Amino acid sequence: MMEQKKILGDERRRFILQLLKDSSHPITGSELAEKTNVSRQVIVGDITLLKAKGEPIIATSQGYMFLQQRAGNVVYERTIACRHNLAETEKELNIIVDYGVTVKDVKIEHAIYGDLTASIMVSNRQEVKQFIGKLKTTKAPLLSELTGGIHLHTLTAATESALDKAEAALYKEGILLES
């Protein structure tokens, strides 16, 4: 069996960028490492360099994604304020995605660091399930645990109506913070 050759430096970063651009789903650092025959840590460095050059790459709980703006597709965006406990996280995310809405990120206001934002990028129940699975296996705390459950989400959808319906459903469940 022949050993796969490492893809070096700039060529590897161009290859990674093309893989991300061509993919409709997130790609993990481990998958990228395997495809380029380097370590996952090298991939983390490559992604950092690509981001520093202005490439719109985000790290999600499912892997890396290239944020593509498709010409002609209008996307509506809204920020909402929520409050719930850890156990209600899956319910909150499922309510949102069930209306065809994507949860882009979560933000909190930290007493020392100011605004902290983390990418989520979940659009359907399968992605929510993966997010919750990763949460359980890593036992990592949610950002909202630092603020008594209070947090913001940036939501995107193809229609304002979808955002309105998701917001109304969260309000009905007592998750949406009233203004």
Secondary structure, 3 states (H helix, E strand, C coil): CCCCCCCCHHHHHHHHHHHHHHCCCCECHHHHHHHHCCCHHHHHHHHHHHHHCCCCEEEECCEEEECCCCCCCCCEEEEEEEECCHHHHHHHHHHHHCCCCEEEEEEEEECCCEEEEEEEEECCHHHHHHHHHHHHHHCCCCHHHHHCCEEEEEEEECCHHHHHHHHHHHHHCCCECCC
